[in-house]
Amino acid sequence: MKTINAHETEGVVDANASVHVSELPFATGDRVRILVLGNADPKLWRHTADEIDRSKQIRQGLKGTVIQYDRPDEPVGIEDWEMLNDESEGK
């Protein structure tokens, strides 16, 4: 399974129609994909910097917590599907 390491930041377009991004958490030579989303009103941005930081802390706390998957290809919650239960009971 391929892991995607994401980093979110913000910037301001300068007079040269450029945005400078620094302090990225990637190594020199790493390939990155850049997506630029424009929005003039910061209140409409999806997440605040505090929310992003909190999300990062939560993800860090979860790293390495999954030890094993039991039957990862098996369906979950089949008994909760009324339609399947009705059919199996001959209704």
C-alpha positions as CSV (number, residue, x, y, z in Angstrom):
1,M,0.0,0.0,0.0
2,K,1.4,3.4,-1.0
3,T,1.5,6.1,1.7
4,I,0.8,9.7,0.9
5,N,2.4,12.3,3.1
6,A,0.5,15.6,2.9
7,H,1.4,19.0,4.2
8,E,-0.9,22.0,4.2
9,T,0.1,25.7,4.4
10,E,-1.0,29.0,3.1
11,G,0.7,31.9,1.3
12,V,0.1,35.1,-0.6
13,V,0.6,35.6,-4.3
14,D,3.3,38.3,-4.8
15,A,3.8,40.8,-7.7
16,N,5.5,38.2,-9.8
17,A,2.4,35.9,-9.6
18,S,4.4,33.6,-7.3
19,V,4.0,32.0,-3.9
20,H,7.1,31.1,-1.8
21,V,6.7,28.0,0.4
22,S,9.3,27.2,3.0
23,E,9.8,24.8,5.9
24,L,8.3,21.8,4.1
25,P,8.6,18.5,5.9
26,F,10.1,16.7,2.9
27,A,13.7,15.8,2.1
28,T,15.7,17.4,-0.6
29,G,15.0,15.7,-3.9
30,D,11.6,14.3,-2.9
31,R,9.0,14.5,-5.6
32,V,5.9,16.5,-4.5
33,R,2.6,17.4,-6.1
34,I,1.4,21.0,-5.7
35,L,-2.3,21.9,-5.7
36,V,-3.1,25.6,-5.4
37,L,-6.6,26.6,-4.2
38,G,-7.6,30.2,-4.3
39,N,-10.0,31.8,-1.9
40,A,-10.1,35.5,-1.1
41,D,-11.9,35.1,2.3
42,P,-9.9,33.1,4.9
43,K,-13.1,32.6,6.9
44,L,-14.3,30.3,4.1
45,W,-11.2,28.2,4.3
46,R,-11.9,24.6,5.2
47,H,-9.7,24.3,8.3
48,T,-7.9,26.7,10.6
49,A,-4.3,26.4,11.4
50,D,-5.2,25.1,14.9
51,E,-7.5,22.5,13.4
52,I,-4.7,21.3,11.1
53,D,-2.2,21.2,14.0
54,R,-4.6,19.2,16.1
55,S,-5.3,16.8,13.2
56,K,-1.5,16.2,12.8
57,Q,-1.2,15.5,16.6
58,I,-4.0,12.9,16.4
59,R,-2.5,11.2,13.4
60,Q,0.9,11.1,15.1
61,G,-0.7,9.5,18.1
62,L,-2.3,6.7,15.9
63,K,0.9,5.8,14.1
64,G,1.9,2.2,14.8
65,T,-1.3,1.4,16.7
66,V,-2.7,-1.1,14.3
67,I,-1.0,-4.4,15.1
68,Q,-3.0,-6.8,12.8
69,Y,-6.2,-7.0,10.7
70,D,-8.4,-10.1,11.4
71,R,-9.9,-11.2,8.1
72,P,-9.6,-7.8,6.3
73,D,-11.5,-9.1,3.3
74,E,-14.6,-10.3,5.2
75,P,-17.7,-8.1,5.3
76,V,-18.7,-6.4,8.5
77,G,-22.2,-5.9,9.9
78,I,-24.0,-8.4,7.6
79,E,-26.5,-9.2,10.5
80,D,-27.5,-5.5,10.5
81,W,-28.9,-5.6,7.0
82,E,-32.7,-6.1,7.3
83,M,-33.1,-7.1,3.7
84,L,-30.6,-9.9,4.0
85,N,-32.2,-11.1,7.2
86,D,-35.7,-11.0,5.7
87,E,-34.5,-13.1,2.7
88,S,-32.8,-15.7,4.9
89,E,-35.9,-16.0,7.1
90,G,-38.1,-16.7,4.0
91,K,-40.1,-13.5,4.1
